[in-house]
Amino acid sequence: MRGGYQGWTNEYSAAEGCGPGATAKKGRSGAESARAAGEKGASMKVLPVSILLPVLMAVGCSGLGSEPPALRCTVGDCINGTGRIGAGEVYYSGRFKDGLPEGKGALYQGGTEIYSGDFRGGQFHGSGIYRFKDGSVYRGNFQNGRFHGQGELDLDSGNSYRGQFRNGQYHGSGTFVYLDGSRYVGEFQKGHPEGKGRFESYSGALIKGEFQDGSLNGEAKVELPGEPAFTGRFENGQLKEIL
C-alpha cells in the first residue's frame, strides 16, 4: 500500500555556540488516501537540543583583570547593573547580576541581534526571541538555555510549529504546519508525534488516530474528499486492513 502517514524521524546533535546546531528530517506523510495516495516529503529544521550562551556569556566579567580583551566590560556596570561585555561582532548588552547576564538583555553576533529577552544565571531563561542564521525564528519560553514551555517556531522553509516544548524538543500539545497548508495537530513527545492526533492534507484528506514514534499505529479514521469515510488498522504508518 502506498500512502498513509509514513512517520517522521528526528536527528539531533549538540548545539554549537548559538547556531542552529541540529536538524531533523520528516519522512513521507501522504494522507491523501490510506489506499492510494501521493506521498509528499518535507524536511524541517528543528531546534537545538540545547541553546546555550557562547563562552562569552558563561565566563561573565567577574575577573576583569585577567580575562581576554574580547570579554572586557566595555560599557557600564557588568557586575551588578546595566552594561555591555564583549567587543566587535560578539557582545551582550543588558542587565547583570554577580557578573552574569540576569534580567532583560540582548545577545549580538556578527553585528546582528540573535537573542533578546530574559536571562538568568547567564542563560536564556524566561521569555525571549531567538533568531537562527538561516532566518528561522523562535518566539516563546526558555528554561536553562533551552526552548521550554509555550513557543512558536517559524522555519526558513516556510514550515512552522506552534505549541509546547520541553528541554529543546516538541513535547506536549502542538500544531506543525507545512508550507503547502498540510498540518499535524495533536500530541508530541521528545520531538515526535505521539498519542492522539490528526493529519490534515492540503487537498482536504483527514486522518485521525493514535501515533507512536511519529507513525500511525492502531485504529484510525480516514476521510477522503468525495469518498465515504472508513476506519482502518495501521502499523508503522501502513494500512493493514479496513475495519
MOLIN-V477877 format. One record per residue. RES is the residue in one small letter. SS is DSSP state (alpha for helix, beta for strand, coil for the rest). Layout:
RES,SS
RES,SS
This chain:
m,coil
r,coil
g,coil
g,coil
y,beta
q,coil
g,coil
w,coil
t,beta
n,beta
e,beta
y,coil
s,coil
a,coil
a,coil
e,coil
g,coil
c,coil
g,coil
p,coil
g,coil
a,coil
t,beta
a,beta
k,beta
k,beta
g,coil
r,coil
s,beta
g,coil
a,coil
e,coil
s,coil
a,coil
r,coil
a,coil
a,coil
g,coil
e,coil
k,coil
g,coil
a,beta
s,beta
m,beta
k,coil
v,coil
l,coil
p,coil
v,coil
s,coil
i,coil
l,coil
l,coil
p,coil
v,alpha
l,alpha
m,alpha
a,alpha
v,alpha
g,coil
c,coil
s,coil
g,coil
l,coil
g,coil
s,coil
e,coil
p,coil
p,alpha
a,alpha
l,alpha
r,coil
c,beta
t,beta
v,beta
g,beta
d,coil
c,coil
i,coil
n,coil
g,coil
t,beta
g,beta
r,beta
i,beta
g,beta
a,beta
g,coil
e,coil
v,beta
y,beta
y,beta
s,beta
g,beta
r,beta
f,beta
k,beta
d,coil
g,coil
l,beta
p,beta
e,beta
g,beta
k,beta
g,beta
a,beta
l,beta
y,beta
q,beta
g,coil
g,coil
t,beta
e,beta
i,beta
y,beta
s,beta
g,beta
d,beta
f,beta
r,beta
g,coil
g,coil
q,beta
f,beta
h,beta
g,beta
s,beta
g,beta
i,beta
y,beta
r,beta
f,coil
k,coil
d,coil
g,coil
s,coil
v,beta
y,beta
r,beta
g,beta
n,beta
f,beta
q,beta
n,coil
g,coil
r,beta
f,beta
h,beta
g,beta
q,beta
g,beta
e,beta
l,beta
d,beta
l,coil
d,coil
s,coil
g,coil
n,coil
s,beta
y,beta
r,beta
g,beta
q,beta
f,beta
r,beta
n,coil
g,coil
q,beta
y,beta
h,beta
g,beta
s,beta
g,beta
t,beta
f,beta
v,beta
y,coil
l,coil
d,coil
g,coil
s,coil
r,beta
y,beta
v,beta
g,beta
e,beta
f,beta
q,beta
k,coil
g,coil
h,beta
p,beta
e,beta
g,beta
k,beta
g,beta
r,beta
f,beta
e,beta
s,coil
y,coil
s,coil
g,coil
a,coil
l,beta
i,beta
k,beta
g,beta
e,beta
f,beta
q,beta
d,coil
g,coil
s,beta
l,beta
n,beta
g,beta
e,beta
a,beta
k,beta
v,beta
e,beta
l,coil
p,coil
g,coil
e,coil
p,coil
a,coil
f,beta
t,beta
g,beta
r,beta
f,beta
e,beta
n,coil
g,coil
q,beta
l,beta
k,beta
e,beta
i,beta
l,coil
